[in-house]
Amino acid sequence: MASVTLALFALLATPPPARPSAEEVLRTQCRTWAADPKNPWALAHGIALEGRGFKARDGRSASDVIVSDFLRREGSGPQADLRFEPFAADGTPIEPHPNLQVKTLLLAGHPLSKSFQASGGPVTLGALVEDLKRDFRRESALSPHGAWTLDALSHVLPPGATFTNGAGESIRFDAVMDEALALLEREHAELLAGMKARLPQVPKRKQGIYTHPCGGLHFFQAVTTHARHPAVRKAWGPRLDTQVDVLFYRLGSESRQYDAALTSSPPEYRLPVLIQMVKFYGHFLEALGRYREETGWKPTPAQTRSVEQARALLDGAVRRLDTSGAFRDMTSLQSTRPQLYLDLIGDSCHAAHGLGYWR
């Protein structure tokens, strides 16, 4: 009897197994579902999280799969047109945002000399960048889908750089990025006014920055990555600080609206709201993490507390998603709600990446 009692006490004294952190849950989700060799958009998100070592499920380098299986070449020689289609014939996303793949390969750390085996022969990352320059058009780069183009070029062009596009236009990249900052300011104008008026929130109505994919957070990253150059930070001065302040204001403004939506939405709409929460909080942490890493920015104590709040809010959203069974139902979602399936892949990768910056 004593031995049974001791065994019972030992069982009761054993702590329950630690539940995985939100970052671990998201990393597992990303590694599992972003490794599909038939989905280059998903592969790009796996690379965004894991870097250039990320592999597709068939064992090949994800970077190699993207270029070898999906790059299209028209013509020959150094002027050949190199491009990724936006979508495959079956609707699978390849490059729904122009130059997403080149930006992904650059941020993964591949050198411009890196050679990939593509249809029609080898192609270097440098050749892809040169093709991007030829295709560059100012109006497209400064549109809601131009963030990936600007981000890619910001990583290869130093201050003062110029190039000539395929239309014979001389492009001064600093001038383009000055326009991009001005556009970010215009898109954030209503939020800035709300911040100055100390409004608790500015309703999202698909206006301003909310016309951009992912709430414009990729555009924010594209603009601020150019500021990694000290000369750019000096030229932009407090204008850059103001845009960072607006992003912190968005955290409080949007979190209130997500909480209200969760409370008032019918059960069938809770999943999209939770995924939107993971999208925003994850991209928020990623954008600020990149900004800190690339520029040396140091958050104030109040900003640090807001980052911790974002981490807690993301953790809560991930817990609710996990409890809902969404991560376990991915195969079903792929056929029944394909956009939510894709969102769960991409947003899990970005959110895990964002948490990694602030671990």
Contacts in CASP RR format, 6 or more apart in sequence:
PFRMAT RR
TARGET T0000
AUTHOR 0000-0000-0000
METHOD contacts of the structure
MODEL  1
MASVTLALFALLATPPPARPSAEEVLRTQCRTWAADPKNPWALAHGIALE
GRGFKARDGRSASDVIVSDFLRREGSGPQADLRFEPFAADGTPIEPHPNL
QVKTLLLAGHPLSKSFQASGGPVTLGALVEDLKRDFRRESALSPHGAWTL
DALSHVLPPGATFTNGAGESIRFDAVMDEALALLEREHAELLAGMKARLP
QVPKRKQGIYTHPCGGLHFFQAVTTHARHPAVRKAWGPRLDTQVDVLFYR
LGSESRQYDAALTSSPPEYRLPVLIQMVKFYGHFLEALGRYREETGWKPT
PAQTRSVEQARALLDGAVRRLDTSGAFRDMTSLQSTRPQLYLDLIGDSCH
AAHGLGYWR
20 28 0 8 1.000
21 315 0 8 1.000
22 314 0 8 1.000
22 315 0 8 1.000
22 316 0 8 1.000
22 318 0 8 1.000
22 319 0 8 1.000
22 351 0 8 1.000
22 355 0 8 1.000
23 352 0 8 1.000
23 355 0 8 1.000
23 356 0 8 1.000
23 359 0 8 1.000
25 318 0 8 1.000
25 322 0 8 1.000
25 327 0 8 1.000
26 278 0 8 1.000
26 318 0 8 1.000
26 348 0 8 1.000
26 349 0 8 1.000
26 351 0 8 1.000
26 352 0 8 1.000
26 355 0 8 1.000
27 49 0 8 1.000
27 352 0 8 1.000
29 327 0 8 1.000
29 344 0 8 1.000
29 345 0 8 1.000
29 348 0 8 1.000
29 352 0 8 1.000
30 45 0 8 1.000
30 46 0 8 1.000
30 49 0 8 1.000
30 50 0 8 1.000
30 345 0 8 1.000
30 346 0 8 1.000
30 348 0 8 1.000
30 349 0 8 1.000
30 352 0 8 1.000
31 46 0 8 1.000
31 49 0 8 1.000
31 50 0 8 1.000
33 42 0 8 1.000
33 330 0 8 1.000
33 344 0 8 1.000
33 345 0 8 1.000
33 348 0 8 1.000
34 42 0 8 1.000
34 43 0 8 1.000
34 45 0 8 1.000
34 46 0 8 1.000
34 49 0 8 1.000
34 54 0 8 1.000
34 345 0 8 1.000
34 346 0 8 1.000
34 349 0 8 1.000
35 42 0 8 1.000
35 43 0 8 1.000
35 46 0 8 1.000
35 54 0 8 1.000
35 55 0 8 1.000
35 56 0 8 1.000
35 57 0 8 1.000
35 62 0 8 1.000
36 42 0 8 1.000
36 43 0 8 1.000
36 56 0 8 1.000
36 57 0 8 1.000
37 43 0 8 1.000
37 56 0 8 1.000
37 57 0 8 1.000
37 58 0 8 1.000
37 60 0 8 1.000
37 65 0 8 1.000
37 69 0 8 1.000
38 92 0 8 1.000
39 92 0 8 1.000
39 93 0 8 1.000
40 65 0 8 1.000
40 66 0 8 1.000
40 69 0 8 1.000
40 70 0 8 1.000
40 84 0 8 1.000
40 92 0 8 1.000
40 93 0 8 1.000
40 94 0 8 1.000
40 95 0 8 1.000
40 101 0 8 1.000
41 92 0 8 1.000
41 93 0 8 1.000
41 94 0 8 1.000
41 95 0 8 1.000
41 96 0 8 1.000
41 100 0 8 1.000
41 342 0 8 1.000
42 342 0 8 1.000
42 345 0 8 1.000
42 346 0 8 1.000
43 54 0 8 1.000
43 56 0 8 1.000
43 62 0 8 1.000
43 65 0 8 1.000
43 66 0 8 1.000
44 62 0 8 1.000
44 66 0 8 1.000
44 100 0 8 1.000
44 101 0 8 1.000
44 104 0 8 1.000
45 345 0 8 1.000
45 346 0 8 1.000
45 349 0 8 1.000
45 350 0 8 1.000
46 54 0 8 1.000
46 62 0 8 1.000
46 349 0 8 1.000
47 53 0 8 1.000
47 54 0 8 1.000
47 62 0 8 1.000
47 63 0 8 1.000
47 104 0 8 1.000
47 105 0 8 1.000
47 108 0 8 1.000
48 104 0 8 1.000
48 107 0 8 1.000
48 108 0 8 1.000
48 349 0 8 1.000
48 350 0 8 1.000
48 353 0 8 1.000
49 349 0 8 1.000
49 350 0 8 1.000
49 352 0 8 1.000
49 353 0 8 1.000
51 108 0 8 1.000
51 109 0 8 1.000
52 61 0 8 1.000
52 63 0 8 1.000
52 105 0 8 1.000
52 108 0 8 1.000
52 109 0 8 1.000
52 110 0 8 1.000
53 61 0 8 1.000
53 62 0 8 1.000
53 63 0 8 1.000
53 108 0 8 1.000
54 61 0 8 1.000
54 62 0 8 1.000
54 63 0 8 1.000
55 61 0 8 1.000
55 62 0 8 1.000
56 62 0 8 1.000
56 65 0 8 1.000
58 65 0 8 1.000
63 105 0 8 1.000
63 108 0 8 1.000
63 110 0 8 1.000
63 116 0 8 1.000
64 116 0 8 1.000
64 117 0 8 1.000
66 101 0 8 1.000
66 104 0 8 1.000
66 105 0 8 1.000
67 101 0 8 1.000
67 105 0 8 1.000
67 116 0 8 1.000
67 117 0 8 1.000
67 118 0 8 1.000
67 123 0 8 1.000
68 116 0 8 1.000
68 117 0 8 1.000
68 118 0 8 1.000
68 119 0 8 1.000
70 84 0 8 1.000
70 85 0 8 1.000
70 94 0 8 1.000
70 101 0 8 1.000
71 82 0 8 1.000
71 83 0 8 1.000
71 84 0 8 1.000
71 116 0 8 1.000
71 118 0 8 1.000
71 119 0 8 1.000
71 123 0 8 1.000
72 82 0 8 1.000
72 83 0 8 1.000
72 84 0 8 1.000
72 85 0 8 1.000
72 119 0 8 1.000
73 80 0 8 1.000
73 81 0 8 1.000
73 82 0 8 1.000
73 118 0 8 1.000
73 119 0 8 1.000
73 120 0 8 1.000
73 121 0 8 1.000
73 123 0 8 1.000
74 80 0 8 1.000
74 81 0 8 1.000
74 83 0 8 1.000
75 81 0 8 1.000
78 127 0 8 1.000
78 130 0 8 1.000
79 134 0 8 1.000
80 131 0 8 1.000
81 131 0 8 1.000
82 118 0 8 1.000
82 123 0 8 1.000
82 127 0 8 1.000
82 128 0 8 1.000
82 131 0 8 1.000
83 131 0 8 1.000
83 135 0 8 1.000
84 94 0 8 1.000
84 95 0 8 1.000
84 101 0 8 1.000
85 94 0 8 1.000
85 95 0 8 1.000
86 93 0 8 1.000
86 94 0 8 1.000
86 95 0 8 1.000
86 96 0 8 1.000
87 93 0 8 1.000
87 94 0 8 1.000
87 96 0 8 1.000
88 94 0 8 1.000
93 342 0 8 1.000
94 101 0 8 1.000
95 101 0 8 1.000
97 145 0 8 1.000
97 146 0 8 1.000
97 147 0 8 1.000
97 148 0 8 1.000
97 213 0 8 1.000
97 218 0 8 1.000
98 140 0 8 1.000
98 145 0 8 1.000
98 146 0 8 1.000
98 148 0 8 1.000
98 149 0 8 1.000
99 132 0 8 1.000
99 146 0 8 1.000
99 148 0 8 1.000
99 149 0 8 1.000
99 152 0 8 1.000
100 148 0 8 1.000
102 125 0 8 1.000
102 128 0 8 1.000
102 129 0 8 1.000
102 132 0 8 1.000
102 148 0 8 1.000
102 152 0 8 1.000
103 148 0 8 1.000
103 149 0 8 1.000
103 151 0 8 1.000
103 152 0 8 1.000
103 155 0 8 1.000
105 114 0 8 1.000
105 125 0 8 1.000
105 128 0 8 1.000
106 125 0 8 1.000
106 129 0 8 1.000
106 152 0 8 1.000
106 155 0 8 1.000
106 156 0 8 1.000
107 151 0 8 1.000
107 155 0 8 1.000
110 125 0 8 1.000
111 125 0 8 1.000
112 124 0 8 1.000
112 125 0 8 1.000
112 126 0 8 1.000
112 129 0 8 1.000
112 156 0 8 1.000
113 124 0 8 1.000
113 125 0 8 1.000
113 126 0 8 1.000
114 124 0 8 1.000
114 125 0 8 1.000
115 122 0 8 1.000
115 123 0 8 1.000
115 124 0 8 1.000
116 122 0 8 1.000
116 123 0 8 1.000
116 124 0 8 1.000
116 125 0 8 1.000
129 152 0 8 1.000
129 156 0 8 1.000
132 149 0 8 1.000
132 152 0 8 1.000
132 153 0 8 1.000
133 153 0 8 1.000
133 163 0 8 1.000
133 164 0 8 1.000
133 165 0 8 1.000
133 171 0 8 1.000
134 165 0 8 1.000
134 166 0 8 1.000
135 165 0 8 1.000
135 166 0 8 1.000
136 149 0 8 1.000
136 153 0 8 1.000
136 163 0 8 1.000
136 165 0 8 1.000
136 171 0 8 1.000
137 165 0 8 1.000
137 167 0 8 1.000
138 169 0 8 1.000
138 171 0 8 1.000
138 176 0 8 1.000
138 179 0 8 1.000
140 146 0 8 1.000
140 149 0 8 1.000
141 149 0 8 1.000
141 150 0 8 1.000
141 176 0 8 1.000
141 180 0 8 1.000
142 176 0 8 1.000
142 179 0 8 1.000
142 180 0 8 1.000
142 183 0 8 1.000
144 211 0 8 1.000
144 212 0 8 1.000
144 213 0 8 1.000
144 216 0 8 1.000
144 219 0 8 1.000
145 213 0 8 1.000
146 219 0 8 1.000
146 222 0 8 1.000
147 212 0 8 1.000
147 213 0 8 1.000
147 216 0 8 1.000
147 218 0 8 1.000
147 219 0 8 1.000
147 221 0 8 1.000
147 222 0 8 1.000
148 218 0 8 1.000
148 222 0 8 1.000
150 176 0 8 1.000
150 177 0 8 1.000
150 180 0 8 1.000
150 219 0 8 1.000
150 222 0 8 1.000
150 223 0 8 1.000
150 226 0 8 1.000
151 218 0 8 1.000
151 221 0 8 1.000
151 222 0 8 1.000
151 225 0 8 1.000
153 173 0 8 1.000
154 177 0 8 1.000
154 222 0 8 1.000
154 225 0 8 1.000
154 226 0 8 1.000
155 225 0 8 1.000
157 163 0 8 1.000
157 173 0 8 1.000
158 229 0 8 1.000
159 174 0 8 1.000
159 229 0 8 1.000
159 231 0 8 1.000
159 232 0 8 1.000
160 172 0 8 1.000
160 173 0 8 1.000
160 174 0 8 1.000
161 172 0 8 1.000
161 173 0 8 1.000
161 174 0 8 1.000
162 170 0 8 1.000
162 171 0 8 1.000
162 172 0 8 1.000
162 173 0 8 1.000
163 170 0 8 1.000
163 171 0 8 1.000
163 173 0 8 1.000
164 170 0 8 1.000
164 171 0 8 1.000
165 171 0 8 1.000
174 232 0 8 1.000
177 223 0 8 1.000
177 226 0 8 1.000
177 232 0 8 1.000
180 219 0 8 1.000
180 222 0 8 1.000
180 223 0 8 1.000
180 226 0 8 1.000
181 223 0 8 1.000
181 236 0 8 1.000
181 239 0 8 1.000
181 240 0 8 1.000
181 243 0 8 1.000
183 219 0 8 1.000
184 209 0 8 1.000
184 219 0 8 1.000
184 220 0 8 1.000
184 223 0 8 1.000
184 243 0 8 1.000
185 192 0 8 1.000
185 239 0 8 1.000
185 242 0 8 1.000
185 243 0 8 1.000
186 208 0 8 1.000
187 208 0 8 1.000
187 209 0 8 1.000
187 211 0 8 1.000
187 212 0 8 1.000
187 216 0 8 1.000
187 219 0 8 1.000
188 208 0 8 1.000
188 209 0 8 1.000
188 243 0 8 1.000
188 246 0 8 1.000
189 208 0 8 1.000
190 202 0 8 1.000
190 207 0 8 1.000
190 208 0 8 1.000
191 202 0 8 1.000
191 209 0 8 1.000
191 246 0 8 1.000
191 249 0 8 1.000
191 250 0 8 1.000
191 253 0 8 1.000
192 242 0 8 1.000
192 246 0 8 1.000
192 249 0 8 1.000
193 202 0 8 1.000
194 202 0 8 1.000
194 249 0 8 1.000
195 245 0 8 1.000
195 246 0 8 1.000
195 249 0 8 1.000
199 253 0 8 1.000
200 252 0 8 1.000
200 253 0 8 1.000
200 256 0 8 1.000
201 252 0 8 1.000
201 253 0 8 1.000
201 254 0 8 1.000
201 256 0 8 1.000
201 257 0 8 1.000
202 253 0 8 1.000
203 257 0 8 1.000
204 210 0 8 1.000
204 254 0 8 1.000
204 257 0 8 1.000
209 215 0 8 1.000
209 216 0 8 1.000
209 219 0 8 1.000
210 216 0 8 1.000
212 218 0 8 1.000
212 219 0 8 1.000
214 279 0 8 1.000
214 283 0 8 1.000
215 280 0 8 1.000
215 283 0 8 1.000
217 280 0 8 1.000
217 283 0 8 1.000
217 284 0 8 1.000
217 286 0 8 1.000
217 287 0 8 1.000
218 283 0 8 1.000
220 243 0 8 1.000
220 247 0 8 1.000
220 287 0 8 1.000
221 286 0 8 1.000
221 287 0 8 1.000
221 290 0 8 1.000
221 291 0 8 1.000
223 243 0 8 1.000
224 240 0 8 1.000
224 243 0 8 1.000
224 244 0 8 1.000
224 287 0 8 1.000
224 290 0 8 1.000
224 291 0 8 1.000
224 294 0 8 1.000
224 295 0 8 1.000
225 290 0 8 1.000
225 291 0 8 1.000
225 294 0 8 1.000
226 232 0 8 1.000
227 233 0 8 1.000
227 236 0 8 1.000
227 240 0 8 1.000
227 291 0 8 1.000
227 294 0 8 1.000
227 295 0 8 1.000
228 294 0 8 1.000
228 295 0 8 1.000
233 240 0 8 1.000
233 295 0 8 1.000
244 288 0 8 1.000
244 291 0 8 1.000
244 297 0 8 1.000
247 284 0 8 1.000
247 287 0 8 1.000
247 288 0 8 1.000
248 303 0 8 1.000
248 306 0 8 1.000
250 284 0 8 1.000
251 284 0 8 1.000
251 306 0 8 1.000
251 309 0 8 1.000
251 310 0 8 1.000
254 280 0 8 1.000
255 309 0 8 1.000
255 313 0 8 1.000
258 273 0 8 1.000
258 276 0 8 1.000
258 277 0 8 1.000
258 280 0 8 1.000
261 269 0 8 1.000
261 273 0 8 1.000
262 270 0 8 1.000
262 273 0 8 1.000
262 274 0 8 1.000
265 273 0 8 1.000
270 324 0 8 1.000
271 321 0 8 1.000
271 324 0 8 1.000
271 326 0 8 1.000
271 340 0 8 1.000
272 340 0 8 1.000
274 317 0 8 1.000
274 320 0 8 1.000
274 321 0 8 1.000
274 324 0 8 1.000
274 326 0 8 1.000
275 321 0 8 1.000
275 326 0 8 1.000
275 340 0 8 1.000
275 343 0 8 1.000
275 344 0 8 1.000
275 347 0 8 1.000
277 313 0 8 1.000
277 314 0 8 1.000
277 317 0 8 1.000
278 314 0 8 1.000
278 317 0 8 1.000
278 318 0 8 1.000
278 321 0 8 1.000
278 347 0 8 1.000
278 348 0 8 1.000
278 351 0 8 1.000
279 343 0 8 1.000
279 347 0 8 1.000
279 350 0 8 1.000
279 351 0 8 1.000
281 310 0 8 1.000
281 311 0 8 1.000
281 313 0 8 1.000
281 314 0 8 1.000
281 317 0 8 1.000
281 351 0 8 1.000
282 310 0 8 1.000
282 314 0 8 1.000
282 347 0 8 1.000
282 350 0 8 1.000
282 351 0 8 1.000
282 353 0 8 1.000
282 354 0 8 1.000
282 355 0 8 1.000
283 347 0 8 1.000
283 350 0 8 1.000
283 351 0 8 1.000
284 310 0 8 1.000
285 307 0 8 1.000
285 310 0 8 1.000
285 311 0 8 1.000
285 314 0 8 1.000
285 351 0 8 1.000
285 354 0 8 1.000
285 355 0 8 1.000
285 357 0 8 1.000
285 358 0 8 1.000
286 350 0 8 1.000
286 351 0 8 1.000
286 353 0 8 1.000
286 354 0 8 1.000
286 357 0 8 1.000
288 299 0 8 1.000
288 307 0 8 1.000
288 357 0 8 1.000
289 354 0 8 1.000
289 357 0 8 1.000
289 358 0 8 1.000
290 357 0 8 1.000
291 297 0 8 1.000
292 298 0 8 1.000
292 299 0 8 1.000
292 357 0 8 1.000
293 357 0 8 1.000
299 307 0 8 1.000
307 358 0 8 1.000
311 355 0 8 1.000
311 358 0 8 1.000
314 351 0 8 1.000
314 355 0 8 1.000
318 351 0 8 1.000
321 327 0 8 1.000
321 344 0 8 1.000
326 333 0 8 1.000
326 344 0 8 1.000
327 344 0 8 1.000
330 341 0 8 1.000
330 344 0 8 1.000
333 340 0 8 1.000
333 341 0 8 1.000
333 344 0 8 1.000
334 341 0 8 1.000
END
